[in-house]
């Protein structure tokens, strides 16, 4: 938990509102976000990069709620998108399309056309085939397409293999030697304009040394390209900054700022970064209620009303999320529980081996759920997805209504002849 979700008189709060009152008003399960936590973190990134031309492009995939994007836009943020749907979200939230970079390995023709019409400043390109597609569409629309090549520096990010993206075996990016060749081919292209170099080596990075190693390799590439009169205007270092889920030490943003300022000094390069998890991860919790306590032969279970379909990370990655009771009650016995949901899968858990003082009806807060929480949720077992709430000091806003069964079923059709 962070300073934005403190205990007061034995009760857990979100800023100035008790989680108990929020549960009573909105029901459970629900996601709750702190506006102050998001805003303060964005400002920390911005301060760390003060003194060099830079643009923070929030990674929309981490949490794409319209209200979260609206807040980012008010702060002056740009956006990193990976689909046409995310671009539409940014626009509907009031985001500036001129601050959008379009990443991802599989951009469809309609998405590229949408982005060109919108006037985004850069496509982060992942393959030679994508360049051909972008060039073809740009020519047809008579709109020159600005691109950066996402270079794969073959650096081990020392993170979970599912979120490592900078190794040679990854589906992401273009090998350094191939990228250099493609940059030369694109020089003077009629419909594609090279504007930068892009790199993203992985997510949940706690040690930034691999990022600095990648930065040095990219700067060597930029130097070689400039000798060939290929003008690179910006460097996009991606995101991947880790957060504390359990007891990890988060990387120093100030140290990162000093390193990039030193590296980019005198180059004329602007810097783009794409933080997502680091911006919103610890700004959100999943609030859930205990339905039953069950003791089996070898384990005790706290069965709650949230499940793997609401927060998939523990089941997908064996990820740790701190779980705390909303009410601290020292009179209840301390027991070790697996916190599990009602979904019909053995992998349906939110946390294992947790020491808790709880009873049926107790509220639990699953922390660090602001990133890759709701956005990865599903309707498995025909479970409506939870509500999302934004807290701003002593005010709360329903930013996404809880789904109903009608919401889930209204697009399905029976076959009349049957």
Secondary structure, 3 states (H helix, E strand, C coil): CCCCCCEECCEEEECCEEHHHHHHHHCCCEEEEEHHHHHHHHHHHHHHCCCCCEEEEEEHHHCCCHHHHHHHHHHCCEEEECCHHHHHHHHHCCCCHHHEEECCCCCCHHHHHHHHHHCCCEEEECCHHHHHHHHHHHHHHCCCEEEEEEEECCCCCCCCHHHECCCCCCCCCEEHHHHHHHHHHHCCCCCEEEEEEECCCECCECCCHHHHHHHHHHHHHHHHHHHCCCCCCEEECCCCECCCCCCCCCCCHHHHHHHHHHHHCCCCCEEEECCCHHHHHHHEEEEEEEEEEEECCCCEEEEECCCCCCCCHHHHHCCCCCEEECECCCCCCCEEEEEECCCCCCCCEEEEEEEECCCCCCEEEECCCCCCCHHHCCCCCCCCCCEEEEEECCEEEEEECCCCHHHHHCCCCCCCCC
